[in-house]
């Protein structure tokens, strides 16, 4: 090779080139994100180059950089151009797949080289290193590790080119001096052993994407042209999807309608490790919340509920309570998201309070229950989350000092731990032992706020149940919320590896 820098090529072209070289020269492959090229990368490439004759570097495409919504700091094109400028690199390509497995099989390197931090496979939060090693061995190659010291792109980005506001950077720096990324991530890893039951209404979120044509010529009515529609498993179903990524043993108790039940859709959307306990409601649909969305601005214009929110009859209430009596004692953690659409009666709530080993609750306000559904339906829970609006509604105090309101509601509800979510202003955490802690938001991009609070509770409750410090609980919930608002609705659940990588990236 020329030794004056590499060529940027696509993978098909690269595979063809390497096929003609492989019999005569040893091909070495390095793969990674390489966001903000630094001295550690250069030394890694130089050491890898000495293992063979041709050094190929492949990059994770922007769409698959799994380090939070604020990454990558540099686009795949810029990252490829920087690496191609290095004299030790012969070829550079961008990987169009989420993992390196397929490109390894395609390029068939003699050596697949990773940095020294990957020698301990437990450091790989994605768990893909074993798959990569199997792939390289399947094509007759071997995995190798460099011996040089490690540097951190995330650390440099956080200190010098962070997109987060200075006050958030300062908070994260202070937090990381008290809690390492590893200590936070360990709570998420240890959640795998928790048995978790989720209880609440099943909701189908439907987005109808439209073009706004204009005003009707005869009436003051907005006229829309429907373009497409998309359905998500929402409500407690979305929360179960989040938890299933972290915990091996998960159950869900939800109510479906006997008419237009969507059960087949729901069954497909729930992960395989979620045990389903569905109670049927007669002459009712499974709840649908249909939102009409302007396709250009992604602005929600109108929302329509398909719902029967009358009180359950005795037979239906008995069915819910029977399932709860049977299932609740089996689980270490019970997460209740009460959307206030009549599934959970006073008797059902008493069962949840008395039979749960650890009870985490959100009693959610929405258009269908505003003013009639309060946090005080639940007393003595182990962990509670609410929005600031829900908390102020409970206190009947629209303008008062929030911290005073938190303490008053905390005492009234006799809960052990409370978090108040505040959107772009982060969250406020309180417990008698930990005091009051304010944690800033870490989201850098907001696509859609639907489901953010549910993801916060679902993930943070797993830490609360393990006795994590309130500040760790709150920050982890904020990170989960940041991932949730970066996607449309409940299109995809919070991914375990993505959350851990984001936490690791923020705290380096």
N, C-alpha and C positions, 0 to 999 in steps of 0.2 A: 504494500500500500504506500501511498504517497508520503504520509507523515506530516502533511500540511493542513490537516483538517478533514472532516468527514463529509460525506454526501448525504443529503436528506432525501430519502426515497420512501415509496409506499411498501407495505409488507409483501405484496405479490412480487413486485420488482426485486425486493431484497431477497426473497426466497429463491428466485431464479438465479440471482448473482451468486449466492452462497452455494447453490447446488453445483456450480461449476468450479468452486474453490475448495470444497470440503475434502476432496481426496488428497489434495496437495498441501493444504494449510489448516491449522487448528483454529476453529472459530470460537470466540469468546463472546458471551452475551451478558450484558448488564441491563437490568430493567428497574424502573422506579418512576417517581414523580419528578424529582430534581427541580423543585420549586425554589428559586433563588440559588443559583449555582454558587458554590463556595469551595474553599480549599479542601475540605473533606471529600467532596465529590471528585475533585481533580486527582487527589492522591488515590482514591478508590479506583478511578479509571486507569490511572497509570500502572497500579499494581495488577489490575486485571489484565491489562494489555500484555504484560510480561508472561502471562500463562499461555499465550498462544500467538498466532500470527495476524489475526483479523479481529478487531474489537468492534462489536455491534452494540449500540445503545438504543433501547426502545423506551418510549415514554408513555406513561398513563395519560390517556386523553382527558381533557378538561372535565367531561361529563362523569368520569369515574374517579376523580380525585376525592377521596373519602375522608377529608379532614375538616369538614364543616363548610357552611355556606360562604364563608369569607375566603375560601381557598379554591383553586390556586391563585396565588398573588400574580403569577405571570401565565399568560396563555400558552397552550401547547405549541403554537407556532414560535413564540419567543423562546420558550425553553429548548425547542429543537435547534433553533438557530444558535443559541449560546453553546450548546454541547457540540454541535458540528464545527464550531470554531476551534476546538481543542485539537492539537496535533496528534494526540494519541488515539483519537477516535476515527474509525474508518467509515462507518455507516450509522445513520440515525433514522429511526422510524417512529411513528406514533401508533400506538396499539389501539385499534378500534373496539377491543373487547374489555370487559371489566376486570379480567385477571390475565396473568401471563401464561396460563396453561396452554391455550390454543396457539399462541405465537411461538412458544417453545417447540411444540410439535411441528409447527410449520417451518421454523428456521433450523431446527436440528443442530444446536450448538454442541461442540465438544465439551465446553465448560459453561455452566451457568453460575455466575459469580454474584454473591451477596456480601454485604458489609459485615463486620465482626459482630455487630449487635444481633444478627440473626442466627448466630451459632446456638444461642439459647432460644429454642423455638417458642418458649412461653412468651417471649417479647413480641411475637407477631400477633397483634390483636385481631387481624383478619382471619387467622387460622389457615391461610392459603399456602404457607411455605411447604407443608407436606405434599400438597397437590402439585406444586411446582417441581419438587424433588422427584416425585413419581413420574411427571411428564418428561423431565430431562433424562431420566434413566430409561424410559421407554423408547427414546430415540438414540440410545447408546452413549449418551453423555454422562457427565457427573456434575454435582453441585460442589462449589468451592467457596471459601470465605477469605476475604482480605484480612490483613492483620493490623492495619493502621488504626489510628485513633478516630473517634467519631465526632462529627460536628452536627449541628441541628439547624436545618432551614427554618423550622418553625420558630426556634428561639430568635434567630436573626430577623425574621419577618415580624415577630411580635415586638421586637425592640426598635426596629428601624423603618418598616414599611407597613405597619399594621393599618387596617381599615377601620379598626375600632376607635372610638373617641378616646382622648387622653385619659379621662377619668376612669374609663373602663379598663384601659391598659394598666393604670396605676392600681386599681382594685385587684386585678388578676395577679399582678406582681406580688402584691401584699398577701393575697390568698395562697399563692404557691410557696411562700416562705413558711406557711403554717401547715399546709396540706399538699403533699406531692400528688402529681397526676396518678402515680401508681397506687396510692392509698385510696383515692376516689374510685379508680377503676376496679380495685379489689372488691368494693361493695357491689359493683355491677356483676363481676364474675361470680361472687358468692351468692348472688340472687338465683342462680341456676338451681340451687337446692331448695328454694322456697316453693311450697305448694300454695298457689294463689287462686282464689275464686273471685270472679267479677260479677257484679249484680247490677242490673239496670235495664232500661228499655232498649230494645233493638230498634234502630232507626236506619232507614235507607235514605241516604243523601243523594238527591238527583240534581245535576246541574244541566240546565237547558241553555245551550249557547245560542245567542241570537245577534242579528244585526238590527240596530234601531233604524227603522225606515223613516219615521217621523211622526207627526201628529195626524190623527184621523181628520179628514176634511170636514166632518159633520159634528164631531164631538171632541172635547178636550182630552183625548185618549192617546197614550203613547202606543205606537204600532211597531211590533217586532216581527222580524222574519227568522223563523227557527232554522238553525244550521245543523246542529248535532246535539246529542245528549249523552251524559255519562253518569253512571251510578256507582256509589261507594257504599260499603258496609260501614255505617256510622254508629253513633251512640255507644253503647257498651260493647258492640261488636268491634269497633275500632280500637277501643281500649284493650280488649282481649288480644287483638293482633299485636299491639305494642308489647304487652307483657310476655306473649308467647316467644318473642325473640330473645328474652332474657331468662325465662324460667322453663324448666322441663315439664312441670306438672301444673297445668292451668285448666280451670273450669270456668264456664260462663252460665249464668242463669238469666234468661231473657224471655220476654213475652212476644209471641208472634200472633198475628191475626189468622183466622181461618179463611178469610177471603183475601185474595191477592197477597199471599203470605210471603212470597219471595224466598221461601225456604231453600230451594235449590241454589239460588244465587248466594244466599248467606252461607250455606254449607261449602260452596266452592271457595268463598273468600276467607273463611276462618282457617288458620293454620292447623295442620294435622294433629299437633299436640294439645289442642283445646278440646276438652270434653264438653259436649253440648247438653244443656238441660233447658229445653224449650217448653214453655207453658202456652197453651193455646187460648186465645180470647175469641169467643163466639161472635159471629156476625160483625166482625171488625177486620180492618186491614192491618197488616204490619205498618207501623208508622212510616210515612214518607214525608220528607221535607224537600220540596221541589223549589229550586232557586233558578230564576231566569237571569242570565248573566250576559251583559254586553260583551260581545266577543272581542271588540277592539280594545276597550279600556279595562276589561275584566272587572267590571263594576256590577254588583248584584242589584237588580232593579226591582224584583218582586219575589216574595217567598210564599208558597202555598203549602199548607199541611193537609195530608190525608190521615185522619186520626179519629179514633174514638177515645176521648179523654174523660168519659163519665166514670164514676166510681165502679170498681169491679163488683160483680155480684158475689154472693156468699160462696158459690161453687168455685168461681175463678180465684177468689182470695184464698180459699182453702187449698187450691192447687199450688199457688205460689208459696204459701206458708209451709206446705208439706215438703216441697223441694228444698226450701231453706233449712227446715229442721233436719232433713236428711243430709244435706251437703255441707252446710256451714262448718260443723264441728270437724270435718275431715281436713280442713285447710289451715295453713299457718297464717295466712293473710287474706282478709276479705276486703275488696275494693268496691265501694258502692258509688256509682254515679247516678244520682236520682234526678232525672230530667223533669220530674213533676208532672208526668202524664198518666198518673193513677195506678201504676203497676204496684207500688209499695204502700200498703196500708199501714195504719198504726200498729197492727198486730205483726206485720212483716218486719217493721222497723224494730220492734221489741225483740223479735227473734234474732235479728242481726246484732243488736246491742248486747244481748245476753249470751249468745252462743259463739261469737267471734273471738278468736284468740288475739287477733290484732285487727282493728277496724279502721279503715281509711275511707273518708267520705267527702263527696262534693254534692251539695244540694243545689242544683243549677237553676238560675233564673233565665227564662227565655220569654218569647212573645206569648206563648201559650199559658204561662203561669205567673207572670209578673205581679208581685204583690200578694200572691196567695200561697207561695211556696217558699218557706224560709229555712235558714240554717238551723233554727231551733227545733226543727223536727227531729234532729239528732242530738242527743245529749251524752256526754261522756266518751266520745270517740277517742281513739288513740292518735289519730292524725286527721286533720281537716284542711282542705284548700278551698279558697273562694276568691272570686274577683273582688276588687275594691268596691265595685258597685253593689255586689251581693252583700258585702259586709256592711256598707252604709245603709242599705235597705233594712237589714236585720236590726241595726241600731237606730233606725229612723233619724239619721243624722247625715244630712247631705253635704255640709260644709265643715264639720268639726275636725279637730286634730286627729289624723288617722291613727297615730300610735296610741292615743288614749282610747279610741274606739276599739282597736285591736285588743287591748288589755280588758276592756269591759266585756266584749263579746266572748273572749277567751274564758273569762271567769263565769259568764252566764252559761256557756255551753259545757263547761267543765271538761274541755278537751285537753289532751296532754301536749300536743304540738299543733301549731297553726301556721299556714302560709297564705298570704294574701298576694295574689298575682295582679300586676299593674301594667301589663302590656309593655310599651316601650320604656317604661320606668322601672322595669324589673320586678322584683318581689320583696315583700317584707315578711320576715320569719320571726316567730315568737314561741318560746316555751319558758316555763318557769326556771328551768335549769340553765338554758342557754341565753336567756334575755332576748332583746330585740336586735335583729340583724337586717340591714338593708343590702340587697344584692342587685347590681345593675343588670339590665338585659344585655345579651350577647348576640342577638340577631342582627345581621347586617343587610338582610334582604327579606322583604315580606311579600310573598305571593298571595297568600290566603290565610286568614286567621282562624278559619273553621277548624275545630278539633285541637287547637293549641292547649287549651286548659285541660282537656282530657288526657293529652299526652303528658303534661306536667304532672298531674296526679298519678297516672299509671306508673311512671318511672320513678318519681320521687318517693312514692309509697314503699317501693322495694328497699330503699335505703333507710327510710324511717323505721321500718319493721326490724332492721338490723341494728338499730341504735346509733346510726350515724349522727355526727354533729349537725345541728340545724343549718349551719352555713353550707355544709357539704350537700345536704338535702336540697336546699334552695338553689345552689348553683347548678347542680345536676338537672333539676327541674327546668331551669332557664335554658340550659343547653338542649334538652329535649324539646322545649317549646320553640327554640330557634330552628331546629330541624323540621318541626311540624309546619311552621309558617312558610317554609321554603318550598312547599309542595302544594298542589291544588287539593283542597278538601282533605279527605282521608284516602287519597289515592294509594299511598304506600305507608305501611306501618314504620315506626321508628326501628331502625336496624341497629342491632347490638354493636357490631363492629364500627359502624359509622359514628355512633354516639361516643364510644370509647376513644376513637381516633380524634374526634373533635375536642374532647376533654384534654387529651394528651397534647393536641396542637395549641390549645389556649393556654396551657399551664407550663409550656416549655420556656 
